[in-house]
Amino acid sequence: MKVDYTQDEIDSRTLKLIVGLIALFLASLTSFLTHGEIQSISESYHHDGLVRNIFVGCLFAIASFLFAYNGQEPQKEALISKIAAVSALGVALFPCKCEVMGNVCKNINEYNQIVFGIMHIISAIVMFLILARFCQIFYQRAKTKFLRDGNIMAKRRSYIYLISGITIVLSMLILILDMLIQYLPNPIILNPRLVYWCEFFGLVAFGISWLTSSKILPFMAMEHEELHILKK
């Protein structure tokens, strides 16, 4: 029996679209549902009810799609995608050190809070660094396509990937700087929600880059390249 594998059963561009949308709105949604109280997106874990379910569920969804994603160049993208998936699960399963005294927080002893907090930070940093690496890969691919074929849409995409990658890296550098400042003899609180805003811009940059790579955004792909979800 001959099996036709010419058409992908799972469209990688649709995966990018879904992941991009989740990343784009996760920060705003968690902040809205907590009435702007959270100082970190990860703090959503310590709020009972819907917001915690959304936070954990979205990270599991992103992890699932990253596990399934091998990219156009599997030798470059497959392994780091799996590492990013594990890191996303780490962010979801190891809550940050709790500053919100809710029911969930009371059930986590101080030692576990410290251990979970360290695991959470490591997972988050690894995940964001890999997402920045994806931006670099997408940028190089789009730039090569423009130089080779003169595809002006690819040139536009390359700018988006470059800006997104820089935004993610800068957000992580600011976060790391903020963490180091807290170990000074007289720590300075730069902004109570600085962590949230760094995560916000990092996730939004990630979301925009993957939406761009899905080729669903207008004026970012040639007509024959555009993603049409309901068309073959």
C-alpha positions, -999 to 999 in steps of 0.1 A, spaced: 0 0 0 14 33 -10 11 62 14 13 98 3 34 120 26 35 150 3 12 170 26 22 176 62 -3 162 87 8 190 111 16 224 96 46 240 114 34 274 104 1 268 122 20 257 153 39 290 151 7 309 148 -8 292 179 24 296 200 27 332 189 -8 341 199 -4 325 233 29 343 239 14 376 227 -15 377 251 -4 356 281 11 386 301 -18 409 294 -44 383 303 -28 373 336 -24 409 346 -60 417 337 -73 387 357 -53 397 388 -63 434 384 -27 444 378 -16 431 412 11 406 400 47 417 400 56 388 378 36 367 353 48 336 372 31 350 403 -1 339 386 6 304 399 -1 315 435 -35 330 426 -63 305 430 -87 298 402 -88 308 366 -56 328 363 -34 300 376 -50 275 352 -45 298 323 -8 304 333 0 267 337 -22 256 307 -6 281 283 29 271 293 20 234 288 5 243 254 37 261 244 58 232 256 37 207 236 41 227 204 79 232 210 82 194 215 66 188 182 85 215 163 117 205 144 119 236 121 131 239 85 166 231 97 163 203 122 200 202 128 197 237 142 162 238 156 151 204 167 173 200 198 170 235 211 132 234 206 130 203 229 152 221 255 129 251 253 99 228 258 114 213 289 122 248 302 87 259 296 75 230 317 100 240 344 85 275 345 50 260 349 58 233 374 83 251 397 66 282 410 86 313 417 94 322 453 61 333 466 53 368 478 16 363 477 2 347 509 -26 326 494 -37 291 501 -13 276 475 17 295 490 10 284 525 12 248 514 48 252 501 74 253 528 103 278 528 129 253 517 109 242 487 101 278 478 138 285 475 145 253 455 115 258 433 124 295 429 159 286 416 146 260 392 120 285 380 146 312 373 169 288 355 141 274 334 129 309 325 163 322 315 171 291 294 137 293 277 140 330 268 176 326 256 165 298 233 136 320 220 162 347 213 183 320 194 152 312 173 149 348 164 185 347 152 179 316 131 147 332 116 167 364 109 195 346 92 171 326 71 150 356 60 182 376 53 196 348 31 163 345 12 163 383 5 199 383 -7 193 352 -28 159 359 -43 153 396 -37 122 388 -17 113 421 -1 89 404 23 118 383 36 137 415 42 108 429 62 106 397 83 143 399 90 139 433 106 111 419 129 132 390 139 162 412 146 142 436 168 124 407 186 157 389 194 173 421 207 142 429 228 143 394 244 180 396 252 176 431 267 147 421 288 167 392 302 197 414 309 175 438 328 160 410 348 194 396 357 207 431 366 176 435 389 183 402 406 219 411 412 210 445 426 189 427 453 221 412 467 236 446 474 240 458 510 213 484 503 192 469 475 173 493 452 138 486 440 139 500 405 102 493 399 78 470 418 66 455 385 99 456 366 100 418 364 65 417 350 73 443 323 105 425 313 86 393 310 58 412 291 82 426 265 101 393 262 69 373 256 54 399 232 86 399 212 86 361 211 49 361 200 54 387 172 85 368 159 66 336 157 35 352 142 57 367 116 74 334 109 39 318 105 34 341 75 -1 350 85 6 387 91 -3 410 62 25 425 42 50 400 56 49 373 30 45 368 -7 10 357 -18 22 321 -25 39 320 10 9 332 31 -7 310 56 -43 302 50 -56 280 79 -87 268 61 -71 262 28 -49 233 17 
